[in-house]
Every structure is written in structure tokens, then in C-alpha cells.
Amino acid sequence: MRFRRTVVSAVAAGLLFGVARVASADAQKPLGKMTCEDFVAVDETIKPKLVYFAVAYAKGGKPEAAVLDIDATDKITPMLIQECQAQPKASFWAKVKAEVKKIGKKL
């Protein structure tokens, strides 16, 4: 269990640093000011990583924030894409927080 947690933490940290750089280059906006339209415009390969980053950021300030359930996060990515396509002017950050609340402690 400890090994898995360490591996997941290391992968999440690597993704967070890489995605932060790529996301800022593509979107040119901070996560909190990103709209759904900005998210939909991001390359398909980057979207899941951006969601990982946003979910970890949403859990920030807690020691558990370093551990991320990739399977649960992968489940909300298609939902976020669908909701953001339906409401392009909505806040991406608000959509992420709403999906995190729906899934609850699985993330």
C-alpha cells in the first residue's frame, strides 16, 4: 500500500509540473480564470492531464492532495468535456469543483 501511494504521488507530481507548463502555454490563463471554451480548445492529449492538475489543485492544502485516484479522475474527464461543450462560457474551475463534489471521496 505504501509503495502504491508513493508511486501514485510521484506520477501525480510529474504530471502536475508538466501539465502546468503545457496548460499555461496553450491556454495562457490561470486555472481559476479558465473557461470551458478554453478547456475544449486544449489538445485532446492534454485534457486528461489538465483535469488531473485541476482535481489535485481542488484538493490542495491537505496532505492527501499528493495522492490522486487516476481511475476516478479519468471518469470525470469525459463528463467535463461534455458539460464544457454544452456551456462554453462557464467557468472550467467551477465545473471541476462540481464534479469533484459529485464523486466525493473517490478522488
Biopython code that builds the backbone (N, CA, C, O; Angstrom):
import numpy as np
from Bio.PDB.StructureBuilder import StructureBuilder

atoms = [
    (1, "MET", "N", (0.829, -1.187, 0.000)),
    (1, "MET", "CA", (0.000, 0.000, 0.000)),
    (1, "MET", "C", (0.874, 1.251, 0.000)),
    (1, "MET", "O", (0.597, 2.209, -0.722)),
    (2, "ARG", "N", (1.906, 1.239, 0.795)),
    (2, "ARG", "CA", (2.781, 2.400, 0.872)),
    (2, "ARG", "C", (3.513, 2.611, -0.457)),
    (2, "ARG", "O", (3.692, 3.745, -0.901)),
    (3, "PHE", "N", (3.932, 1.509, -1.084)),
    (3, "PHE", "CA", (4.618, 1.601, -2.370)),
    (3, "PHE", "C", (3.693, 2.208, -3.417)),
    (3, "PHE", "O", (4.101, 3.087, -4.176)),
    (4, "ARG", "N", (2.449, 1.739, -3.457)),
    (4, "ARG", "CA", (1.481, 2.253, -4.429)),
    (4, "ARG", "C", (1.252, 3.746, -4.216)),
    (4, "ARG", "O", (1.193, 4.517, -5.173)),
    (5, "ARG", "N", (1.124, 4.143, -2.957)),
    (5, "ARG", "CA", (0.901, 5.556, -2.646)),
    (5, "ARG", "C", (2.090, 6.396, -3.091)),
    (5, "ARG", "O", (1.914, 7.502, -3.603)),
    (6, "THR", "N", (3.296, 5.879, -2.901)),
    (6, "THR", "CA", (4.498, 6.602, -3.311)),
    (6, "THR", "C", (4.555, 6.735, -4.823)),
    (6, "THR", "O", (4.874, 7.801, -5.348)),
    (7, "VAL", "N", (4.245, 5.647, -5.523)),
    (7, "VAL", "CA", (4.276, 5.670, -6.979)),
    (7, "VAL", "C", (3.222, 6.637, -7.514)),
    (7, "VAL", "O", (3.507, 7.438, -8.405)),
    (8, "VAL", "N", (2.019, 6.564, -6.978)),
    (8, "VAL", "CA", (0.953, 7.458, -7.427)),
    (8, "VAL", "C", (1.328, 8.908, -7.133)),
    (8, "VAL", "O", (1.072, 9.791, -7.952)),
    (9, "SER", "N", (1.923, 9.158, -5.992)),
    (9, "SER", "CA", (2.348, 10.522, -5.652)),
    (9, "SER", "C", (3.402, 11.029, -6.631)),
    (9, "SER", "O", (3.345, 12.176, -7.073)),
    (10, "ALA", "N", (4.348, 10.186, -6.961)),
    (10, "ALA", "CA", (5.405, 10.584, -7.888)),
    (10, "ALA", "C", (4.839, 10.868, -9.284)),
    (10, "ALA", "O", (5.217, 11.848, -9.927)),
    (11, "VAL", "N", (3.942, 10.013, -9.739)),
    (11, "VAL", "CA", (3.323, 10.211, -11.053)),
    (11, "VAL", "C", (2.496, 11.496, -11.056)),
    (11, "VAL", "O", (2.570, 12.288, -11.995)),
    (12, "ALA", "N", (1.715, 11.694, -10.005)),
    (12, "ALA", "CA", (0.887, 12.904, -9.927)),
    (12, "ALA", "C", (1.749, 14.159, -9.910)),
    (12, "ALA", "O", (1.426, 15.144, -10.574)),
    (13, "ALA", "N", (2.835, 14.129, -9.160)),
    (13, "ALA", "CA", (3.722, 15.299, -9.100)),
    (13, "ALA", "C", (4.326, 15.586, -10.477)),
    (13, "ALA", "O", (4.390, 16.739, -10.903)),
    (14, "GLY", "N", (4.762, 14.544, -11.163)),
    (14, "GLY", "CA", (5.314, 14.729, -12.506)),
    (14, "GLY", "C", (4.291, 15.296, -13.465)),
    (14, "GLY", "O", (4.599, 16.181, -14.264)),
    (15, "LEU", "N", (3.076, 14.786, -13.387)),
    (15, "LEU", "CA", (2.011, 15.289, -14.250)),
    (15, "LEU", "C", (1.686, 16.740, -13.936)),
    (15, "LEU", "O", (1.482, 17.553, -14.837)),
    (16, "LEU", "N", (1.642, 17.050, -12.655)),
    (16, "LEU", "CA", (1.291, 18.414, -12.262)),
    (16, "LEU", "C", (2.286, 19.430, -12.800)),
    (16, "LEU", "O", (1.889, 20.474, -13.317)),
    (17, "PHE", "N", (3.557, 19.137, -12.683)),
    (17, "PHE", "CA", (4.565, 20.079, -13.157)),
    (17, "PHE", "C", (4.561, 20.173, -14.679)),
    (17, "PHE", "O", (4.682, 21.265, -15.234)),
    (18, "GLY", "N", (4.424, 19.050, -15.348)),
    (18, "GLY", "CA", (4.394, 19.059, -16.811)),
    (18, "GLY", "C", (3.146, 19.723, -17.359)),
    (18, "GLY", "O", (3.221, 20.492, -18.317)),
    (19, "VAL", "N", (2.002, 19.433, -16.763)),
    (19, "VAL", "CA", (0.742, 19.994, -17.227)),
    (19, "VAL", "C", (0.675, 21.487, -16.953)),
    (19, "VAL", "O", (0.151, 22.244, -17.770)),
    (20, "ALA", "N", (1.193, 21.911, -15.829)),
    (20, "ALA", "CA", (1.163, 23.343, -15.513)),
    (20, "ALA", "C", (1.889, 24.137, -16.594)),
    (20, "ALA", "O", (1.434, 25.206, -17.000)),
    (21, "ARG", "N", (3.005, 23.615, -17.051)),
    (21, "ARG", "CA", (3.779, 24.292, -18.083)),
    (21, "ARG", "C", (3.046, 24.246, -19.427)),
    (21, "ARG", "O", (2.945, 25.264, -20.112)),
    (22, "VAL", "N", (2.537, 23.074, -19.802)),
    (22, "VAL", "CA", (1.844, 22.915, -21.088)),
    (22, "VAL", "C", (0.520, 23.658, -21.080)),
    (22, "VAL", "O", (0.181, 24.331, -22.054)),
    (23, "ALA", "N", (-0.230, 23.545, -19.996)),
    (23, "ALA", "CA", (-1.532, 24.197, -19.923)),
    (23, "ALA", "C", (-1.385, 25.708, -20.001)),
    (23, "ALA", "O", (-2.181, 26.383, -20.654)),
    (24, "SER", "N", (-0.383, 26.227, -19.344)),
    (24, "SER", "CA", (-0.220, 27.681, -19.392)),
    (24, "SER", "C", (0.217, 28.131, -20.784)),
    (24, "SER", "O", (-0.125, 29.233, -21.214)),
    (25, "ALA", "N", (0.961, 27.297, -21.483)),
    (25, "ALA", "CA", (1.375, 27.648, -22.839)),
    (25, "ALA", "C", (0.183, 27.611, -23.790)),
    (25, "ALA", "O", (0.068, 28.465, -24.670)),
    (26, "ASP", "N", (-0.713, 26.623, -23.622)),
    (26, "ASP", "CA", (-1.868, 26.500, -24.504)),
    (26, "ASP", "C", (-2.968, 27.505, -24.157)),
    (26, "ASP", "O", (-3.477, 28.197, -25.039)),
    (27, "ALA", "N", (-3.324, 27.584, -22.910)),
    (27, "ALA", "CA", (-4.480, 28.379, -22.518)),
    (27, "ALA", "C", (-4.126, 29.826, -22.203)),
    (27, "ALA", "O", (-4.962, 30.710, -22.389)),
    (28, "GLN", "N", (-2.923, 30.092, -21.737)),
    (28, "GLN", "CA", (-2.481, 31.430, -21.373)),
    (28, "GLN", "C", (-3.353, 32.051, -20.294)),
    (28, "GLN", "O", (-3.447, 33.276, -20.214)),
    (29, "LYS", "N", (-3.991, 31.238, -19.465)),
    (29, "LYS", "CA", (-4.825, 31.723, -18.375)),
    (29, "LYS", "C", (-4.555, 30.891, -17.136)),
    (29, "LYS", "O", (-4.239, 29.705, -17.242)),
    (30, "PRO", "N", (-4.675, 31.498, -15.961)),
    (30, "PRO", "CA", (-4.591, 30.706, -14.737)),
    (30, "PRO", "C", (-5.789, 29.758, -14.651)),
    (30, "PRO", "O", (-6.840, 30.014, -15.239)),
    (31, "LEU", "N", (-5.621, 28.694, -13.934)),
    (31, "LEU", "CA", (-6.671, 27.679, -13.819)),
    (31, "LEU", "C", (-7.984, 28.277, -13.340)),
    (31, "LEU", "O", (-9.043, 27.919, -13.856)),
    (32, "GLY", "N", (-7.942, 29.167, -12.380)),
    (32, "GLY", "CA", (-9.155, 29.753, -11.828)),
    (32, "GLY", "C", (-9.915, 30.641, -12.803)),
    (32, "GLY", "O", (-11.108, 30.878, -12.617)),
    (33, "LYS", "N", (-9.246, 31.134, -13.834)),
    (33, "LYS", "CA", (-9.898, 32.018, -14.806)),
    (33, "LYS", "C", (-10.185, 31.338, -16.134)),
    (33, "LYS", "O", (-10.676, 31.972, -17.069)),
    (34, "MET", "N", (-9.881, 30.064, -16.218)),
    (34, "MET", "CA", (-10.082, 29.319, -17.447)),
    (34, "MET", "C", (-11.573, 29.045, -17.663)),
    (34, "MET", "O", (-12.271, 28.635, -16.736)),
    (35, "THR", "N", (-12.052, 29.269, -18.871)),
    (35, "THR", "CA", (-13.448, 28.972, -19.191)),
    (35, "THR", "C", (-13.534, 27.576, -19.811)),
    (35, "THR", "O", (-12.526, 26.976, -20.184)),
    (36, "CYS", "N", (-14.744, 27.090, -19.908)),
    (36, "CYS", "CA", (-14.945, 25.800, -20.570)),
    (36, "CYS", "C", (-14.498, 25.867, -22.024)),
    (36, "CYS", "O", (-13.997, 24.884, -22.571)),
    (37, "GLU", "N", (-14.676, 27.011, -22.641)),
    (37, "GLU", "CA", (-14.255, 27.201, -24.023)),
    (37, "GLU", "C", (-12.737, 27.020, -24.152)),
    (37, "GLU", "O", (-12.253, 26.426, -25.116)),
    (38, "ASP", "N", (-11.995, 27.541, -23.165)),
    (38, "ASP", "CA", (-10.542, 27.370, -23.152)),
    (38, "ASP", "C", (-10.174, 25.895, -23.002)),
    (38, "ASP", "O", (-9.265, 25.397, -23.667)),
    (39, "PHE", "N", (-10.897, 25.206, -22.117)),
    (39, "PHE", "CA", (-10.630, 23.786, -21.886)),
    (39, "PHE", "C", (-10.895, 22.959, -23.132)),
    (39, "PHE", "O", (-10.102, 22.083, -23.479)),
    (40, "VAL", "N", (-12.011, 23.232, -23.811)),
    (40, "VAL", "CA", (-12.366, 22.483, -25.015)),
    (40, "VAL", "C", (-11.333, 22.719, -26.116)),
    (40, "VAL", "O", (-11.090, 21.834, -26.937)),
    (41, "ALA", "N", (-10.729, 23.897, -26.139)),
    (41, "ALA", "CA", (-9.743, 24.235, -27.169)),
    (41, "ALA", "C", (-8.383, 23.563, -26.951)),
    (41, "ALA", "O", (-7.565, 23.511, -27.869)),
    (42, "VAL", "N", (-8.142, 23.052, -25.752)),
    (42, "VAL", "CA", (-6.872, 22.402, -25.449)),
    (42, "VAL", "C", (-6.784, 21.082, -26.199)),
    (42, "VAL", "O", (-7.800, 20.418, -26.409)),
    (43, "ASP", "N", (-5.592, 20.700, -26.601)),
    (43, "ASP", "CA", (-5.356, 19.447, -27.319)),
    (43, "ASP", "C", (-5.911, 18.249, -26.535)),
    (43, "ASP", "O", (-5.828, 18.215, -25.307)),
    (44, "GLU", "N", (-6.468, 17.281, -27.242)),
    (44, "GLU", "CA", (-7.100, 16.108, -26.630)),
    (44, "GLU", "C", (-6.159, 15.329, -25.698)),
    (44, "GLU", "O", (-6.603, 14.762, -24.699)),
    (45, "THR", "N", (-4.880, 15.303, -26.022)),
    (45, "THR", "CA", (-3.942, 14.555, -25.178)),
    (45, "THR", "C", (-3.644, 15.292, -23.881)),
    (45, "THR", "O", (-3.203, 14.674, -22.912)),
    (46, "ILE", "N", (-3.873, 16.581, -23.844)),
    (46, "ILE", "CA", (-3.592, 17.389, -22.663)),
    (46, "ILE", "C", (-4.787, 17.447, -21.705)),
    (46, "ILE", "O", (-4.600, 17.616, -20.500)),
    (47, "LYS", "N", (-5.998, 17.312, -22.222)),
    (47, "LYS", "CA", (-7.200, 17.452, -21.392)),
    (47, "LYS", "C", (-7.191, 16.574, -20.139)),
    (47, "LYS", "O", (-7.447, 17.090, -19.051)),
    (48, "PRO", "N", (-6.906, 15.267, -20.242)),
    (48, "PRO", "CA", (-6.897, 14.462, -19.010)),
    (48, "PRO", "C", (-5.860, 14.952, -17.998)),
    (48, "PRO", "O", (-6.112, 14.939, -16.793)),
    (49, "LYS", "N", (-4.719, 15.374, -18.477)),
    (49, "LYS", "CA", (-3.676, 15.858, -17.571)),
    (49, "LYS", "C", (-4.089, 17.164, -16.911)),
    (49, "LYS", "O", (-3.778, 17.404, -15.745)),
    (50, "LEU", "N", (-4.779, 17.991, -17.649)),
    (50, "LEU", "CA", (-5.279, 19.239, -17.090)),
    (50, "LEU", "C", (-6.318, 18.958, -16.007)),
    (50, "LEU", "O", (-6.368, 19.651, -14.991)),
    (51, "VAL", "N", (-7.142, 17.944, -16.231)),
    (51, "VAL", "CA", (-8.136, 17.554, -15.225)),
    (51, "VAL", "C", (-7.428, 17.007, -13.987)),
    (51, "VAL", "O", (-7.834, 17.323, -12.869)),
    (52, "TYR", "N", (-6.370, 16.188, -14.154)),
    (52, "TYR", "CA", (-5.608, 15.692, -13.001)),
    (52, "TYR", "C", (-5.089, 16.871, -12.176)),
    (52, "TYR", "O", (-5.196, 16.888, -10.950)),
    (53, "PHE", "N", (-4.534, 17.843, -12.871)),
    (53, "PHE", "CA", (-3.981, 19.018, -12.206)),
    (53, "PHE", "C", (-5.082, 19.769, -11.462)),
    (53, "PHE", "O", (-4.896, 20.159, -10.309)),
    (54, "ALA", "N", (-6.223, 19.973, -12.113)),
    (54, "ALA", "CA", (-7.320, 20.724, -11.502)),
    (54, "ALA", "C", (-7.882, 19.996, -10.286)),
    (54, "ALA", "O", (-8.196, 20.633, -9.281)),
    (55, "VAL", "N", (-8.012, 18.678, -10.360)),
    (55, "VAL", "CA", (-8.524, 17.908, -9.224)),
    (55, "VAL", "C", (-7.541, 17.970, -8.059)),
    (55, "VAL", "O", (-7.948, 18.158, -6.913)),
    (56, "ALA", "N", (-6.265, 17.816, -8.343)),
    (56, "ALA", "CA", (-5.260, 17.912, -7.282)),
    (56, "ALA", "C", (-5.256, 19.315, -6.683)),
    (56, "ALA", "O", (-5.099, 19.474, -5.472)),
    (57, "TYR", "N", (-5.424, 20.317, -7.513)),
    (57, "TYR", "CA", (-5.480, 21.705, -7.051)),
    (57, "TYR", "C", (-6.718, 21.923, -6.185)),
    (57, "TYR", "O", (-6.668, 22.652, -5.195)),
    (58, "ALA", "N", (-7.823, 21.291, -6.562)),
    (58, "ALA", "CA", (-9.063, 21.403, -5.795)),
    (58, "ALA", "C", (-8.911, 20.790, -4.416)),
    (58, "ALA", "O", (-9.560, 21.228, -3.466)),
    (59, "LYS", "N", (-8.063, 19.784, -4.298)),
    (59, "LYS", "CA", (-7.829, 19.129, -3.017)),
    (59, "LYS", "C", (-6.665, 19.774, -2.262)),
    (59, "LYS", "O", (-6.292, 19.296, -1.191)),
    (60, "GLY", "N", (-6.095, 20.831, -2.792)),
    (60, "GLY", "CA", (-4.903, 21.471, -2.238)),
    (60, "GLY", "C", (-5.045, 21.866, -0.777)),
    (60, "GLY", "O", (-6.144, 22.077, -0.265)),
    (61, "GLY", "N", (-3.894, 21.957, -0.130)),
    (61, "GLY", "CA", (-3.868, 22.346, 1.262)),
    (61, "GLY", "C", (-4.010, 21.174, 2.212)),
    (61, "GLY", "O", (-3.996, 21.362, 3.428)),
    (62, "LYS", "N", (-4.145, 19.974, 1.684)),
    (62, "LYS", "CA", (-4.286, 18.781, 2.515)),
    (62, "LYS", "C", (-3.164, 17.813, 2.168)),
    (62, "LYS", "O", (-2.726, 17.761, 1.019)),
    (63, "PRO", "N", (-2.695, 17.048, 3.146)),
    (63, "PRO", "CA", (-1.633, 16.075, 2.848)),
    (63, "PRO", "C", (-2.051, 15.050, 1.804)),
    (63, "PRO", "O", (-1.204, 14.529, 1.078)),
    (64, "GLU", "N", (-3.348, 14.750, 1.718)),
    (64, "GLU", "CA", (-3.833, 13.764, 0.753)),
    (64, "GLU", "C", (-3.804, 14.302, -0.670)),
    (64, "GLU", "O", (-4.010, 13.544, -1.617)),
    (65, "ALA", "N", (-3.554, 15.592, -0.835)),
    (65, "ALA", "CA", (-3.572, 16.189, -2.171)),
    (65, "ALA", "C", (-2.504, 15.596, -3.073)),
    (65, "ALA", "O", (-2.619, 15.663, -4.296)),
    (66, "ALA", "N", (-1.461, 15.012, -2.480)),
    (66, "ALA", "CA", (-0.396, 14.406, -3.277)),
    (66, "ALA", "C", (-0.840, 13.069, -3.872)),
    (66, "ALA", "O", (-0.221, 12.576, -4.815)),
    (67, "VAL", "N", (-1.906, 12.480, -3.330)),
    (67, "VAL", "CA", (-2.399, 11.202, -3.826)),
    (67, "VAL", "C", (-3.651, 11.461, -4.645)),
    (67, "VAL", "O", (-4.577, 12.139, -4.199)),
    (68, "LEU", "N", (-3.662, 10.912, -5.840)),
    (68, "LEU", "CA", (-4.754, 11.160, -6.767)),
    (68, "LEU", "C", (-5.236, 9.830, -7.324)),
    (68, "LEU", "O", (-4.430, 9.016, -7.774)),
    (69, "ASP", "N", (-6.547, 9.603, -7.298)),
    (69, "ASP", "CA", (-7.125, 8.391, -7.861)),
    (69, "ASP", "C", (-7.320, 8.617, -9.357)),
    (69, "ASP", "O", (-8.288, 9.249, -9.782)),
    (70, "ILE", "N", (-6.395, 8.095, -10.143)),
    (70, "ILE", "CA", (-6.400, 8.313, -11.588)),
    (70, "ILE", "C", (-7.664, 7.735, -12.227)),
    (70, "ILE", "O", (-8.232, 8.352, -13.129)),
    (71, "ASP", "N", (-8.110, 6.565, -11.775)),
    (71, "ASP", "CA", (-9.302, 5.944, -12.359)),
    (71, "ASP", "C", (-10.543, 6.820, -12.158)),
    (71, "ASP", "O", (-11.324, 7.015, -13.089)),
    (72, "ALA", "N", (-10.719, 7.341, -10.957)),
    (72, "ALA", "CA", (-11.872, 8.195, -10.685)),
    (72, "ALA", "C", (-11.776, 9.502, -11.472)),
    (72, "ALA", "O", (-12.777, 10.014, -11.975)),
    (73, "THR", "N", (-10.571, 10.026, -11.570)),
    (73, "THR", "CA", (-10.369, 11.269, -12.317)),
    (73, "THR", "C", (-10.619, 11.040, -13.803)),
    (73, "THR", "O", (-11.168, 11.908, -14.480)),
    (74, "ASP", "N", (-10.222, 9.888, -14.308)),
    (74, "ASP", "CA", (-10.477, 9.573, -15.719)),
    (74, "ASP", "C", (-11.971, 9.485, -16.023)),
    (74, "ASP", "O", (-12.394, 9.727, -17.153)),
    (75, "LYS", "N", (-12.763, 9.140, -15.017)),
    (75, "LYS", "CA", (-14.209, 9.048, -15.217)),
    (75, "LYS", "C", (-14.853, 10.423, -15.361)),
    (75, "LYS", "O", (-15.855, 10.562, -16.062)),
    (76, "ILE", "N", (-14.292, 11.437, -14.710)),
    (76, "ILE", "CA", (-14.929, 12.756, -14.804)),
    (76, "ILE", "C", (-14.467, 13.538, -16.030)),
    (76, "ILE", "O", (-15.126, 14.503, -16.419)),
    (77, "THR", "N", (-13.361, 13.150, -16.644)),
    (77, "THR", "CA", (-12.860, 13.892, -17.813)),
    (77, "THR", "C", (-13.880, 13.931, -18.945)),
    (77, "THR", "O", (-14.138, 15.017, -19.466)),
    (78, "PRO", "N", (-14.481, 12.803, -19.360)),
    (78, "PRO", "CA", (-15.488, 12.882, -20.433)),
    (78, "PRO", "C", (-16.711, 13.705, -20.024)),
    (78, "PRO", "O", (-17.309, 14.386, -20.857)),
    (79, "MET", "N", (-17.084, 13.642, -18.736)),
    (79, "MET", "CA", (-18.218, 14.432, -18.265)),
    (79, "MET", "C", (-17.909, 15.924, -18.361)),
    (79, "MET", "O", (-18.760, 16.723, -18.750)),
    (80, "LEU", "N", (-16.673, 16.289, -17.998)),
    (80, "LEU", "CA", (-16.268, 17.691, -18.085)),
    (80, "LEU", "C", (-16.253, 18.176, -19.531)),
    (80, "LEU", "O", (-16.686, 19.289, -19.828)),
    (81, "ILE", "N", (-15.757, 17.340, -20.414)),
    (81, "ILE", "CA", (-15.724, 17.706, -21.830)),
    (81, "ILE", "C", (-17.140, 17.929, -22.347)),
    (81, "ILE", "O", (-17.405, 18.913, -23.037)),
    (82, "GLN", "N", (-18.040, 17.022, -22.018)),
    (82, "GLN", "CA", (-19.426, 17.131, -22.473)),
    (82, "GLN", "C", (-20.094, 18.384, -21.897)),
    (82, "GLN", "O", (-20.755, 19.122, -22.628)),
    (83, "GLU", "N", (-19.927, 18.626, -20.602)),
    (83, "GLU", "CA", (-20.549, 19.800, -19.986)),
    (83, "GLU", "C", (-19.945, 21.099, -20.518)),
    (83, "GLU", "O", (-20.652, 22.089, -20.705)),
    (84, "CYS", "N", (-18.649, 21.087, -20.757)),
    (84, "CYS", "CA", (-17.995, 22.292, -21.263)),
    (84, "CYS", "C", (-18.383, 22.577, -22.716)),
    (84, "CYS", "O", (-18.448, 23.739, -23.118)),
    (85, "GLN", "N", (-18.638, 21.546, -23.493)),
    (85, "GLN", "CA", (-19.108, 21.770, -24.858)),
    (85, "GLN", "C", (-20.518, 22.344, -24.853)),
    (85, "GLN", "O", (-20.873, 23.134, -25.729)),
    (86, "ALA", "N", (-21.324, 21.949, -23.870)),
    (86, "ALA", "CA", (-22.697, 22.451, -23.780)),
    (86, "ALA", "C", (-22.743, 23.886, -23.254)),
    (86, "ALA", "O", (-23.622, 24.662, -23.630)),
    (87, "GLN", "N", (-21.784, 24.238, -22.374)),
    (87, "GLN", "CA", (-21.764, 25.580, -21.776)),
    (87, "GLN", "C", (-20.361, 26.176, -21.898)),
    (87, "GLN", "O", (-19.635, 26.225, -20.905)),
    (88, "PRO", "N", (-19.968, 26.626, -23.075)),
    (88, "PRO", "CA", (-18.596, 27.084, -23.297)),
    (88, "PRO", "C", (-18.195, 28.323, -22.503)),
    (88, "PRO", "O", (-17.002, 28.525, -22.275)),
    (89, "LYS", "N", (-19.121, 29.145, -22.082)),
    (89, "LYS", "CA", (-18.773, 30.362, -21.337)),
    (89, "LYS", "C", (-18.693, 30.130, -19.826)),
    (89, "LYS", "O", (-18.328, 31.040, -19.081)),
    (90, "ALA", "N", (-19.029, 28.930, -19.372)),
    (90, "ALA", "CA", (-18.992, 28.612, -17.944)),
    (90, "ALA", "C", (-17.546, 28.502, -17.462)),
    (90, "ALA", "O", (-16.625, 28.321, -18.259)),
    (91, "SER", "N", (-17.367, 28.612, -16.175)),
    (91, "SER", "CA", (-16.045, 28.501, -15.571)),
    (91, "SER", "C", (-15.610, 27.032, -15.511)),
    (91, "SER", "O", (-16.319, 26.186, -14.964)),
    (92, "PHE", "N", (-14.444, 26.744, -16.076)),
    (92, "PHE", "CA", (-13.903, 25.381, -16.022)),
    (92, "PHE", "C", (-13.664, 24.971, -14.575)),
    (92, "PHE", "O", (-13.957, 23.841, -14.187)),
    (93, "TRP", "N", (-13.137, 25.884, -13.789)),
    (93, "TRP", "CA", (-12.832, 25.606, -12.386)),
    (93, "TRP", "C", (-14.099, 25.233, -11.623)),
    (93, "TRP", "O", (-14.078, 24.304, -10.814)),
    (94, "ALA", "N", (-15.208, 25.945, -11.867)),
    (94, "ALA", "CA", (-16.473, 25.631, -11.203)),
    (94, "ALA", "C", (-16.972, 24.249, -11.609)),
    (94, "ALA", "O", (-17.501, 23.508, -10.780)),
    (95, "LYS", "N", (-16.805, 23.903, -12.877)),
    (95, "LYS", "CA", (-17.222, 22.573, -13.350)),
    (95, "LYS", "C", (-16.406, 21.474, -12.675)),
    (95, "LYS", "O", (-16.950, 20.442, -12.284)),
    (96, "VAL", "N", (-15.101, 21.700, -12.541)),
    (96, "VAL", "CA", (-14.242, 20.694, -11.883)),
    (96, "VAL", "C", (-14.666, 20.514, -10.438)),
    (96, "VAL", "O", (-14.812, 19.385, -9.969)),
    (97, "LYS", "N", (-14.865, 21.612, -9.729)),
    (97, "LYS", "CA", (-15.271, 21.523, -8.320)),
    (97, "LYS", "C", (-16.604, 20.801, -8.180)),
    (97, "LYS", "O", (-16.784, 20.013, -7.251)),
    (98, "ALA", "N", (-17.539, 21.059, -9.087)),
    (98, "ALA", "CA", (-18.841, 20.392, -9.035)),
    (98, "ALA", "C", (-18.694, 18.885, -9.255)),
    (98, "ALA", "O", (-19.338, 18.091, -8.569)),
    (99, "GLU", "N", (-17.856, 18.495, -10.201)),
    (99, "GLU", "CA", (-17.652, 17.065, -10.473)),
    (99, "GLU", "C", (-16.921, 16.393, -9.309)),
    (99, "GLU", "O", (-17.216, 15.245, -8.976)),
    (100, "VAL", "N", (-15.982, 17.088, -8.697)),
    (100, "VAL", "CA", (-15.273, 16.528, -7.536)),
    (100, "VAL", "C", (-16.262, 16.292, -6.399)),
    (100, "VAL", "O", (-16.174, 15.276, -5.710)),
    (101, "LYS", "N", (-17.200, 17.214, -6.193)),
    (101, "LYS", "CA", (-18.212, 17.034, -5.150)),
    (101, "LYS", "C", (-19.112, 15.851, -5.453)),
    (101, "LYS", "O", (-19.486, 15.104, -4.549)),
    (102, "LYS", "N", (-19.467, 15.673, -6.739)),
    (102, "LYS", "CA", (-20.339, 14.551, -7.122)),
    (102, "LYS", "C", (-19.683, 13.219, -6.804)),
    (102, "LYS", "O", (-20.322, 12.310, -6.273)),
    (103, "ILE", "N", (-18.404, 13.112, -7.132)),
    (103, "ILE", "CA", (-17.695, 11.848, -6.936)),
    (103, "ILE", "C", (-17.331, 11.677, -5.465)),
    (103, "ILE", "O", (-17.273, 10.554, -4.964)),
    (104, "GLY", "N", (-17.090, 12.771, -4.786)),
    (104, "GLY", "CA", (-16.819, 12.730, -3.358)),
    (104, "GLY", "C", (-15.472, 12.189, -3.009)),
    (104, "GLY", "O", (-14.467, 12.614, -3.580)),
    (105, "LYS", "N", (-15.418, 11.258, -2.083)),
    (105, "LYS", "CA", (-14.165, 10.761, -1.534)),
    (105, "LYS", "C", (-13.431, 9.806, -2.449)),
    (105, "LYS", "O", (-12.332, 9.366, -2.112)),
    (106, "LYS", "N", (-14.000, 9.469, -3.599)),
    (106, "LYS", "CA", (-13.301, 8.587, -4.542)),
    (106, "LYS", "C", (-12.062, 9.247, -5.115)),
    (106, "LYS", "O", (-11.122, 8.563, -5.521)),
    (107, "LEU", "N", (-12.055, 10.571, -5.150)),
    (107, "LEU", "CA", (-10.908, 11.276, -5.691)),
    (107, "LEU", "C", (-9.918, 11.462, -4.627)),
    (107, "LEU", "O", (-8.859, 12.042, -4.864)),
]
sb = StructureBuilder()
sb.init_structure("model")
sb.init_model(0)
sb.init_chain("A")
sb.init_seg("    ")
for serial, (resi, resn, name, xyz) in enumerate(atoms, 1):
    if name == "N":
        sb.init_residue(resn, " ", resi, " ")
    sb.init_atom(name, np.array(xyz, "f"), 0.0, 1.0, " ", f" {name:<3s}", serial, name[0])
structure = sb.get_structure()
